[in-house]
Amino acid sequence: MAEDTENYLESEKSGPNVGEGDITPTTIYHSVAEWSCSQVGSWLRLKGYEESLVTKLTVEQKIDGKSLMLLRENDLRQPPISISVRF
């Protein structure tokens, strides 16, 4: 995840469904480490992750940009997150 978040391209905030702090596809955030939990959630939604995972990471575990950059696959597979891969 960390490599995928570096210098992420997002769009300008516009329209009725975009809230303050939301990340959208054309604004450039130079430092993912400065993202709030809400911005991490917006990015995860744009990447297509399920809402249950977004909630688990950003609301329950309070993953912000700095934390996101430190996460590794093994962290996501172990408690308290415990994401399992299904084929």
N, C-alpha and C positions, 0 to 999 in steps of 0.2 A: 504494500500500500504506500509506503513512504516514497518510493521512487516515482510512483504514479501521481503523487500530489505536488511534486516540485514544480514551481512556476505554472500552475494550473491555469488554463485559459477559461474565462467565464464571460457571460454576456452582461450588458448593462442592465441595471435594475429598472424594470418597467412593467406595466400591466397590473391588473387588480389582484393577481394571485401571487405576486412577489412581495414577500414581507421584508421588513428591515433586517439586514444581516444575511439575507438569502444569497446564495452563490448561484450565479446563472452563467451561460456559456461565453461572454466576450470581455468581461473585466479581468484584468490581470492582477492577481494577488502575488506580490513578490515574496511574501513570507507566510507560508502555511502555518508556521509556528505561532502566528498572531491570530489565527482563526478562533472564534468562539465555538462552543458546542453546537450552537444553532447553525453556524456556517459549515461545520463538519457534516452535520445532518443534511444540509442542502446539497453538499457535494456528493455524499453517499447516494442520495435520491437521484441526482443527475447521472450517476454511474449505474443506476438500475438496481440498487440493493433494496430488498424488501423493507417495508416500514417497521416490521417487528425487529429487524436487526438494527435499523437506524435508532429506534427507541432504546434498545438494549445498550448500544454503544454511547449515545449522546445524552440520554436522560438518566438511565440507571447507572452507567459507569462513568458518566461525565467526561467523555473523551473530547478534548479540545484539539486544536491544531498541533500544539506541542506534544501532546500525548499520542496523537495519530502518527506523527513522524517517528515515534519510538516503538510503535507496535510492530511485531513480527508475526508470521504465520503461526508459530507455536503459541504465542500469547493468545491468539484468537481461538485456538483449539482447546485450551485448558480453562478450568473454572476461574472466574465466575462467568466468562463469556461462553465457552464451550460450543463453538460452531462446529457442526459436523458436515462433511462433504458427502453428498448423495449422488450416485451415478445412475 
